[in-house]
Amino acid sequence: MNTSSAASAVSQVVAWLLVVTLLAIVAGMAAALVKVKEGASTGSVVRSAGVAFVGTMTMFLALIQVVAILL
């Protein structure tokens, strides 16, 4: 593998990590909005947003690893 293809691979990984992080942030914000609409306390809203963020990140990072193994 030459340096240009290695740099390309690294940039692809960084791009996918940015996409995954953005999707996890959106999921966390959606969970927070649902809790706010329910009238939940601030702690409950933050907890739900955190769980949604971490769950989404875990799912997508695992999916990226599986796709990398299959390819």
Secondary structure as the mmCIF struct_conf table of DSSP 4:
data_model
#
loop_
_struct_conf.conf_type_id
_struct_conf.id
_struct_conf.beg_label_comp_id
_struct_conf.beg_label_asym_id
_struct_conf.beg_label_seq_id
_struct_conf.end_label_comp_id
_struct_conf.end_label_asym_id
_struct_conf.end_label_seq_id
HELX_RH_AL_P HELX_RH_AL_P1 THR A 3 GLU A 38
TURN_TY1_P TURN_TY1_P1 GLY A 39 GLY A 39
HELX_RH_AL_P HELX_RH_AL_P2 THR A 42 LEU A 70
#
